[in-house]
Amino acid sequence: MLRWAQTRVLVVGDFVLDRRLQIDPARIERSEETGLPAHQVVAVTIDPGAAGRVAAVLRALGSAVITLGVIGDDGDGYELRRSLRALGIDERAMVVAADRHTATSIHPVNQSATALSYDLERLDIRSRSPLAPSTTAALIERLRSLVMQVHAVIVVDRIPDDECGVVTLRLRLEIADLAARYPDVWFLAHSRWRTGLFRNVIVVPNARECVRAVYASDSDHPPLALVGQAAGQLHRRTGKPVIVTLGLRGMLVIHNDGMTHIPAIPVTGPINAVGANDSALAAVAVALCAGATLDEAAQAGNLAAAAAMRSGATDGVAPDQIVALWRAHHKYS
């Protein structure tokens, strides 16, 4: 049986550069030309986001990680690759496309010395035209080569515009084919908007995404019974188990033998839910690679999500944090 640190995972999908701008409101100036406020940025932090965040969480869990996505031939692409390398992630397979912008999210943060900081409106930069067929062909060629080198493939589909992200129809078909041809490799996918279009892979939606993939409903907190019905439909569509993240309600696991509700690990005190689902997805994948059952993998996902919410870390938690949380939970449960 593999240990978590022996696992090798390929992350395929939409990689985003997250750039956080710390703004000091006490330093505001006025433009001499327009008279408008000129907000002063006093610090900049850069992190990999979307598929990059999943890769970062995997690396924190001890996995060897390879990334496959598309970046532009631009400075943001350079910064994204550098941020991945800094985490010990192998980014050499990334496809550079001169006709694309590197997807970038700019997060201005009002960082006051006398009050709580808060996020301002986010700015998104990305290409809004379909991915060129030649770029998709390059992705598929590299994917076919890399799948033989890993224990799991995680697909992360985050761009809302159809065919404008990495995970196009053509790539989904290729992934379905590879999943059928390589039964010893775990294939998992998370998609905000197209969960119901995957085949032969374990989809890991949250409750809202699960219901939205099957029904017209788009509720933030759908009833558990409705989530279970939608997950059952997805199981029949994909031909594979379905794992639904339920936030503070835990996880649902749907497979041929039925449905299991895995309760969440209680989290008390201040929490930060950003990145919790990415932590859960990564932990599920690594646990499966290490020989866990589906229910055990879901419990590992619950533990990783709880540890992430407690620590506020968006780039992953270490295995010893998960073990400590598991021991504490079983000591008092």
C-alpha positions in Angstrom: 0.0 0.0 0.0 1.3 3.5 -0.9 1.9 6.1 1.8 0.6 9.5 1.0 4.2 10.8 0.3 4.6 8.1 -2.3 1.7 9.1 -4.4 2.0 10.9 -7.7 -0.9 13.0 -9.0 -1.5 14.9 -12.2 -3.7 18.0 -12.0 -5.3 19.0 -15.3 -7.4 22.1 -15.8 -7.8 25.8 -15.3 -4.8 27.4 -13.5 -5.2 30.9 -12.2 -2.8 33.4 -10.8 -4.2 34.9 -7.5 -2.7 38.3 -6.9 -3.7 40.0 -3.6 -3.1 43.7 -3.3 -2.9 45.1 0.2 -4.3 48.6 0.2 -3.6 51.1 3.1 -6.5 53.5 3.2 -4.5 55.9 5.3 -2.1 56.5 2.4 -4.8 57.4 -0.2 -3.7 60.1 -2.7 -5.5 62.1 -5.3 -4.7 62.0 -9.0 -3.3 65.3 -10.3 -4.9 64.6 -13.7 -8.4 63.5 -12.7 -8.9 64.3 -9.1 -10.0 60.7 -8.5 -8.7 58.7 -5.5 -5.4 56.8 -6.1 -5.3 53.8 -3.7 -1.9 52.9 -2.5 -0.8 49.3 -2.6 1.7 48.5 0.2 2.1 44.8 -0.3 1.5 42.2 -3.1 1.2 38.4 -2.6 1.0 35.9 -5.4 -0.4 32.3 -5.2 -1.6 29.7 -7.6 -5.4 29.5 -7.7 -8.1 27.2 -9.0 -6.3 24.1 -10.3 -3.1 25.6 -8.9 -4.6 25.6 -5.4 -5.6 22.0 -5.7 -2.0 21.3 -6.7 -0.7 23.2 -3.7 -2.9 21.3 -1.3 -1.7 18.0 -2.8 1.9 19.1 -2.4 1.3 20.0 1.2 -0.2 16.5 1.8 3.1 15.1 0.5 2.2 14.0 -3.0 4.5 14.5 -6.0 2.4 16.8 -8.3 2.5 17.5 -12.0 0.4 20.2 -13.5 -1.1 20.4 -17.0 -2.9 23.5 -18.1 -2.6 26.6 -20.4 -0.9 29.9 -19.7 -0.2 32.9 -21.9 3.2 34.0 -23.1 3.1 36.8 -20.5 4.4 38.0 -17.2 1.5 36.5 -15.3 2.2 33.1 -16.8 5.8 33.5 -15.7 4.7 34.4 -12.1 2.3 31.4 -12.0 4.9 28.9 -13.1 7.4 30.4 -10.6 4.8 30.1 -7.8 4.2 26.5 -8.6 7.9 25.7 -8.7 8.4 27.4 -5.3 6.0 24.8 -3.8 8.0 21.9 -5.4 5.4 21.3 -8.1 6.5 20.0 -11.5 5.0 22.6 -14.0 7.1 21.7 -17.0 4.1 20.2 -18.9 2.2 23.5 -18.9 1.2 24.6 -22.4 2.2 28.2 -23.4 -0.2 29.7 -25.9 0.7 33.1 -27.4 -3.0 33.8 -28.2 -4.2 33.4 -24.5 -4.0 35.6 -21.4 -2.9 33.8 -18.3 -6.0 33.6 -16.2 -5.5 36.1 -13.3 -7.7 37.1 -10.4 -6.8 40.4 -8.7 -8.0 40.6 -5.1 -7.7 44.2 -3.6 -7.8 44.1 0.2 -8.4 47.1 2.4 -5.8 46.6 5.0 -6.5 49.1 7.8 -4.3 49.4 10.9 -7.3 50.5 13.0 -10.1 48.2 11.6 -10.6 44.7 10.3 -9.4 44.1 6.8 -11.9 43.3 4.1 -11.9 42.3 0.4 -12.9 44.7 -2.2 -14.4 43.8 -5.6 -12.3 41.2 -7.4 -10.9 41.8 -10.9 -10.7 38.8 -13.3 -8.5 38.6 -16.4 -8.9 35.7 -18.8 -9.3 34.8 -22.5 -13.0 34.8 -23.5 -12.6 33.0 -26.9 -12.6 29.2 -27.4 -9.4 27.4 -26.9 -7.6 26.8 -30.3 -7.8 23.2 -31.6 -4.0 23.1 -31.7 -3.8 24.0 -28.1 -6.2 21.3 -27.1 -4.2 18.8 -29.3 -1.0 19.8 -27.3 -2.8 19.2 -24.0 -4.1 15.8 -25.1 -0.7 14.7 -26.4 0.9 15.6 -23.0 -2.0 14.1 -21.1 -1.6 10.7 -22.8 2.1 10.7 -21.9 1.7 11.7 -18.3 -1.2 9.5 -17.3 1.1 6.5 -17.3 3.4 8.2 -14.7 0.8 8.9 -12.0 -1.6 7.2 -9.5 -4.4 9.7 -10.0 -5.6 12.4 -12.3 -7.6 15.3 -10.9 -9.5 17.5 -13.4 -10.3 21.0 -12.3 -12.8 22.9 -14.5 -13.3 26.5 -13.2 -13.9 28.8 -16.2 -17.6 29.5 -16.6 -17.5 30.1 -20.4 -18.1 27.0 -22.5 -15.0 25.9 -24.5 -13.0 28.8 -23.2 -11.1 27.0 -20.5 -8.9 24.0 -20.6 -11.6 21.4 -20.0 -13.3 21.5 -23.4 -15.6 18.8 -24.9 -12.7 17.3 -26.7 -10.6 17.0 -23.6 -13.5 15.6 -21.6 -13.9 12.8 -24.2 -10.2 12.1 -24.0 -10.3 11.9 -20.2 -13.3 9.5 -20.4 -11.4 7.3 -22.8 -8.2 7.3 -20.7 -10.1 6.5 -17.6 -11.5 3.4 -19.3 -8.1 2.4 -20.6 -6.2 2.9 -17.3 -8.4 1.3 -14.6 -5.6 1.4 -12.1 -5.4 5.2 -12.2 -7.9 7.1 -10.2 -9.7 9.8 -12.2 -11.5 12.6 -10.3 -13.1 15.8 -11.5 -14.5 19.0 -10.0 -16.4 21.3 -12.2 -18.4 24.4 -11.2 -20.7 24.4 -14.2 -20.4 21.1 -16.1 -20.4 18.3 -13.6 -23.0 16.3 -15.5 -20.9 16.2 -18.7 -18.2 13.9 -17.3 -18.0 10.2 -17.9 -16.0 7.4 -16.4 -14.6 9.6 -13.6 -15.5 10.2 -10.0 -17.1 13.6 -9.8 -16.7 15.6 -6.6 -19.2 18.4 -6.7 -20.5 20.4 -3.7 -24.2 20.2 -2.9 -25.2 23.2 -5.1 -23.2 22.0 -8.1 -24.6 18.4 -7.7 -28.2 19.6 -7.8 -27.5 22.1 -10.6 -26.1 19.4 -12.8 -29.3 17.4 -12.8 -32.2 19.8 -12.0 -33.0 23.4 -12.7 -32.6 24.3 -9.0 -29.7 26.5 -8.1 -30.1 26.8 -4.3 -27.1 27.6 -2.1 -28.3 25.0 0.5 -30.4 22.3 -1.2 -32.1 19.7 1.0 -30.0 16.6 1.7 -32.7 14.4 0.1 -32.5 16.4 -3.1 -28.7 16.2 -3.2 -28.9 12.5 -2.8 -31.3 12.1 -5.7 -29.2 14.3 -7.9 -26.0 12.4 -6.9 -27.7 9.1 -7.8 -28.5 10.5 -11.2 -24.9 11.6 -11.6 -23.7 8.1 -10.6 -25.8 6.6 -13.4 -24.5 9.1 -15.9 -20.8 8.9 -15.1 -20.8 5.1 -14.4 -18.5 5.8 -11.4 -19.0 6.7 -7.7 -20.0 10.2 -6.8 -18.6 12.1 -3.7 -20.5 15.2 -2.7 -19.0 17.8 -0.3 -21.7 19.2 2.0 -19.7 21.8 4.0 -20.5 21.5 7.7 -22.8 18.6 6.9 -20.0 16.3 5.8 -20.0 14.3 2.6 -22.2 11.9 0.6 -20.7 8.9 -1.1 -22.8 7.2 -3.8 -21.7 3.9 -5.4 -23.1 0.6 -6.6 -23.9 -0.6 -3.1 -25.9 2.5 -2.1 -25.3 5.8 -0.4 -23.4 6.7 2.7 -23.5 10.0 4.7 -20.1 10.7 6.3 -20.7 13.4 9.0 -18.4 16.4 9.1 -15.7 16.9 11.7 -17.0 19.6 14.1 -15.2 22.9 13.7 -15.4 25.5 16.5 -14.2 29.0 16.8 -13.4 31.4 13.9 -13.3 29.5 10.6 -12.2 30.4 7.0 -14.0 28.2 4.5 -11.9 29.4 1.5 -10.1 26.4 0.0 -11.9 23.8 2.2 -13.4 22.1 -0.9 -10.0 22.0 -2.6 -8.5 20.5 0.5 -11.2 17.9 0.6 -10.8 17.0 -3.1 -7.0 16.6 -2.8 -7.3 14.5 0.4 -9.9 12.2 -1.2 -7.6 11.6 -4.2 -4.5 10.9 -2.1 -6.4 8.6 0.3 -7.7 6.6 -2.7 -4.2 6.3 -4.1 -3.0 5.0 -0.7 -5.6 2.2 -0.7 -8.5 3.8 1.3 -12.1 2.8 0.6 -14.5 5.4 -0.8 -15.9 6.0 2.7 -12.5 6.2 4.3 -11.4 8.7 1.5 -14.4 10.8 2.2 -13.5 10.9 5.9 -10.0 12.0 5.0 -11.6 14.7 2.9 -13.7 15.8 5.9 -10.6 15.9 8.1 -8.6 18.0 5.5 -11.5 20.4 5.1 -11.9 20.8 8.8 -8.1 21.4 9.3 -8.1 23.9 6.5 -11.1 25.8 8.0 -9.4 25.9 11.4 -6.1 27.0 10.2 -7.3 29.4 7.5 -4.8 28.0 5.1 -5.8 28.0 1.4 -2.7 26.3 0.2 -3.1 23.0 2.1 -2.6 21.4 5.4 0.1 18.9 6.4 -0.7 15.2 7.0 0.2 15.6 10.7 -2.5 18.2 11.1 -5.0 15.8 9.7 -3.8 13.0 12.0 -3.9 15.3 15.0 -7.5 16.3 14.2 -8.5 12.7 13.7 -7.1 11.7 17.1 -8.7 14.6 18.8 -12.1 13.9 17.2 -12.0 10.2 18.2 -10.8 11.0 21.7 -13.9 13.1 22.4 -16.5 11.4 20.2 
